[in-house]
Amino acid sequence: MTQANWTECCNCDVDEQNEELEALNAIALAVGSTLHIDEVLSNFLINLAKLVPYDSASIALWQHNRLRLVAQRGLPGDDVTQAGETAMNEGQRWQRVMERDDALIFPDVRLESSWIAAPGLEYIRCWMAVPLICKGRSIGLLNLDKAEPGFYTPAHAKRVRSVAQQVAIAIENAQLYSELETRVGERTAELQAQMYQTEAILRNVADGIMFTDQDHQGWAALRRGDYHHADPRRGRDRASLRDGTARRNRSTQPGSGQDALRRGRGTRPG
C-alpha cells in the first residue's frame, strides 16, 4: 500500500468516526429533549437513520404480553403496520432475540424458516432487531429493514446496540412521566369534585343560617311592637297580632280586670 492510499484510508476512517459521533450526539439530544413518548420515539427514528441506514424501521413495546408497534418510519401504511405487528407476534423472531439478549440479523429473510411474510412488506430482504433493555428488563424491540439482501453486518449491530439502551431508558422515563401526568389529572379532578361538594354544603348551611336569623328578627320585632318588620312568613295577620298585643298590655295595667274586682271586695262592708 502506498503512502497516498494509506493516508486516504485513514482520512476515510476519521470521517466515518466523526459522522458516527455526530449521529450519536444527535440521538442523545433527540431522546433527551422531551418526556412525551411519541416525540421521543419519532425523534429517535429520524436520527437513527444518520447512524444506520434503513428503508423502514419500527419500535415494538411489550403491552399486555404482546409486542405492539408504537412507532414506525418508512412503513407503507397503517394496514401494513398492523400486518407486520401480527406477523412479528406469530413468528419466533422475537423469541430468538430475547434468548440471545443481543442483536439478531437475517441476511435474507427469504431463507429464514421463522420469517412470516406480511402483506405489503415483501420488499424486506435484510432484517435486524435489537432488544430494548432497561434496568435488566426487556421492554421491546427495535426493528430495521432493508430491501438489499446481506446489507446489515455486525458493525451495524454494534452501532445500534450503542444507542438501544439509551433509547430504552428514555422510553421508560417517558412512560413514567405519562403515568404521573395521568395520576395528577385524576387527583386534580377528585379534588375539584370535593371542592364543589364542599361549596354546595356551605351554601346550604349559609341559607339555613340566614333563614333562622330572619326568623329571630321577626319575633324580636313583634316583641318591640314593630309589626311592619315582623316575619310575614309566619302567616299571621298583622292587625290580629297588634290587637292581641294591645289586649295583653291592658290586662296588665293597674285598676283593670281582676285587680279592680279585688279592690272592690276589699272595701265592701261586712
C-alpha positions in Angstrom: 0.0 0.0 0.0 1.4 3.3 -1.0 1.6 6.3 1.4 -1.2 8.1 -0.5 -3.5 5.1 -0.2 -2.8 4.7 3.5 -3.4 8.4 4.1 -6.7 8.1 2.1 -7.9 5.2 4.2 -7.0 7.0 7.4 -9.0 10.0 6.3 -12.0 7.8 5.4 -11.8 6.2 8.9 -11.7 9.6 10.6 -14.6 10.9 8.6 -16.6 7.8 9.4 -15.9 8.1 13.1 -16.8 11.8 13.0 -20.1 11.0 11.3 -20.8 8.3 13.9 -20.1 10.7 16.8 -22.3 13.4 15.3 -25.1 10.8 14.8 -24.7 9.6 18.4 -24.8 13.2 19.7 -27.9 13.9 17.6 -29.7 10.9 19.0 -28.7 11.8 22.6 -30.1 15.3 22.1 -33.2 14.0 20.4 -34.3 11.5 23.0 -33.4 13.8 25.9 -35.2 16.8 24.7 -38.7 15.7 25.7 -40.6 13.4 28.1 -43.5 12.8 25.7 -43.1 9.2 24.5 -44.4 9.9 20.9 -41.9 12.6 20.4 -39.1 10.5 21.9 -39.7 7.6 19.5 -40.2 9.9 16.5 -37.0 11.9 17.2 -35.1 8.7 17.7 -36.1 7.0 14.5 -35.4 10.2 12.5 -31.8 10.5 13.9 -31.2 6.7 13.8 -31.0 6.9 10.0 -27.9 9.1 10.4 -26.2 6.2 12.3 -27.5 3.1 10.5 -29.3 3.3 7.1 -32.7 1.6 6.7 -35.6 1.6 4.4 -38.1 1.2 7.2 -37.8 1.0 11.0 -40.1 0.3 13.8 -40.2 0.1 17.6 -42.3 -2.5 19.4 -43.0 -2.4 23.1 -44.4 -5.1 25.4 -48.0 -4.4 26.2 -50.3 -7.0 27.8 -47.9 -9.9 27.0 -47.8 -8.8 23.3 -45.4 -6.8 21.2 -47.2 -3.7 19.9 -45.7 -1.4 17.2 -45.9 2.0 18.8 -43.7 3.9 16.3 -42.5 3.4 12.8 -40.8 5.2 9.9 -40.9 4.2 6.3 -43.7 1.5 6.5 -46.2 1.9 3.7 -49.4 2.5 5.8 -51.4 1.6 8.9 -52.8 -1.6 7.4 -49.3 -2.8 6.6 -48.1 -1.8 10.1 -50.8 -3.9 11.6 -50.0 -6.8 9.4 -46.3 -6.5 10.4 -47.2 -6.5 14.1 -49.3 -9.6 13.7 -46.6 -11.4 11.8 -44.0 -10.4 14.4 -46.1 -11.9 17.3 -47.0 -15.1 15.4 -43.4 -15.8 14.4 -40.5 -16.9 16.5 -38.2 -13.9 15.7 -38.8 -12.1 19.0 -38.1 -15.2 21.0 -34.7 -15.7 19.3 -33.8 -12.0 20.0 -34.8 -12.4 23.7 -32.9 -15.7 24.1 -29.7 -14.1 22.6 -30.2 -10.9 24.5 -28.4 -9.4 21.6 -28.9 -8.1 18.0 -30.3 -10.6 15.5 -29.6 -10.3 11.8 -31.4 -12.1 9.0 -29.2 -11.5 5.9 -32.0 -12.7 3.7 -35.4 -13.2 5.2 -36.5 -15.5 2.4 -34.0 -18.1 3.6 -35.3 -18.0 7.2 -38.0 -20.6 8.1 -39.1 -18.5 11.1 -39.8 -15.4 9.0 -43.5 -14.8 8.3 -44.1 -12.6 5.4 -46.7 -9.9 5.9 -48.7 -8.3 3.0 -47.1 -5.1 2.0 -43.7 -5.9 3.5 -42.5 -8.1 0.7 -39.7 -5.6 -0.1 -37.9 -6.5 3.1 -34.9 -8.8 2.3 -32.5 -8.0 5.2 -33.7 -7.5 8.7 -32.1 -6.7 12.0 -33.6 -6.5 15.5 -32.1 -5.2 18.8 -33.7 -5.7 22.2 -34.6 -2.7 24.2 -33.5 -3.4 27.8 -33.9 -1.1 30.8 -32.8 -2.0 34.3 -32.3 -5.6 33.3 -35.8 -5.9 31.9 -36.7 -6.2 28.2 -39.3 -3.6 27.2 -39.4 -4.2 23.5 -37.6 -4.5 20.2 -36.1 -2.2 17.6 -36.6 -3.4 14.0 -34.6 -2.2 11.0 -35.5 -3.3 7.4 -33.5 -3.1 4.1 -34.6 -4.1 0.6 -31.0 -5.2 -0.1 -30.0 -8.8 1.0 -27.0 -9.0 3.2 -26.9 -5.3 3.9 -26.6 -5.4 7.7 -23.4 -6.5 9.3 -22.1 -7.0 12.9 -20.7 -3.4 12.6 -24.2 -2.1 12.1 -25.4 -4.1 15.0 -22.7 -2.7 17.3 -23.8 0.8 16.4 -27.4 0.1 17.1 -26.6 -1.5 20.4 -24.7 1.6 21.5 -27.9 3.6 21.4 -30.5 0.9 22.2 -30.1 1.1 26.0 -30.1 4.9 25.8 -33.5 5.0 24.0 -34.8 2.2 26.3 -34.1 4.5 29.3 -35.7 7.4 27.5 -38.8 5.3 26.8 -39.0 4.2 30.5 -38.8 7.8 31.7 -41.4 9.0 29.2 -43.8 6.2 30.3 -43.3 7.1 34.0 -43.9 10.8 33.1 -47.1 9.8 31.3 -48.3 7.8 34.2 -47.6 10.7 36.6 -49.5 13.1 34.4 -52.5 10.7 34.4 -52.4 10.3 38.2 -52.1 14.1 38.7 -55.0 14.7 36.3 -57.2 12.1 38.1 -56.3 13.5 41.6 -57.0 17.1 40.4 -60.4 16.0 39.2 -61.1 14.3 42.5 -60.1 17.5 44.4 -62.3 19.7 42.2 -65.3 17.4 42.8 -64.7 17.6 46.6 -64.4 21.3 46.4 -67.6 21.7 44.5 -69.4 19.4 47.0 -68.0 21.4 50.0 -69.1 24.7 48.4 -72.6 23.3 47.9 -72.8 22.2 51.6 -71.5 25.7 52.7 -74.2 27.4 50.6 -76.9 25.3 52.1 -75.6 26.0 55.6 -75.5 29.7 54.9 -79.1 29.7 53.6 -80.2 27.9 56.8 -78.4 30.4 59.0 -80.0 33.3 57.1 -83.5 31.8 57.4 -83.1 31.3 61.2 -81.7 34.8 61.6 -84.6 36.3 59.8 -87.0 34.2 61.9 -85.5 35.5 65.2 -85.5 39.1 63.9 -89.2 38.7 63.2 -90.0 37.7 66.8 -87.9 40.4 68.1 -89.8 42.9 66.0 -93.1 41.6 67.4 -91.9 42.0 71.0 -90.9 45.6 70.2 -94.3 46.2 68.7 -92.7 46.7 65.3 -95.3 44.8 63.2 -94.1 46.2 60.0 -90.8 44.3 60.3 -92.4 41.1 61.7 -91.7 38.0 59.7 -94.5 37.7 57.1 -93.8 34.0 56.6 -95.5 33.2 59.9 -98.8 33.7 58.1 -100.3 35.8 60.8 -102.4 38.8 60.2 -100.6 42.0 61.4 -103.8 43.6 62.7 -104.6 40.5 64.8 -101.1 40.5 66.2 -101.4 44.2 67.0 -104.8 43.8 68.7 -103.7 40.7 70.7 -100.7 42.6 71.9 -102.8 45.6 72.9 -105.2 43.4 75.0 -102.3 41.8 76.8 -101.0 45.2 77.6 -104.4 46.4 79.0 -104.7 43.3 81.1 -101.6 44.2 83.0 -102.5 47.9 83.6 -103.4 48.9 87.3 -107.1 49.2 88.0 -108.2 46.9 85.3 -109.9 43.5 85.3 -109.4 41.3 88.4 -107.3 43.9 90.2 -110.4 46.3 90.2 -112.6 43.5 91.5 -110.2 42.6 94.3 -110.1 46.2 95.3 -113.9 46.3 95.3 -114.2 43.3 97.5 -111.8 44.8 99.9 -114.0 47.9 100.6 -117.4 46.2 100.7 -118.9 46.4 104.2 -119.4 43.3 106.1 
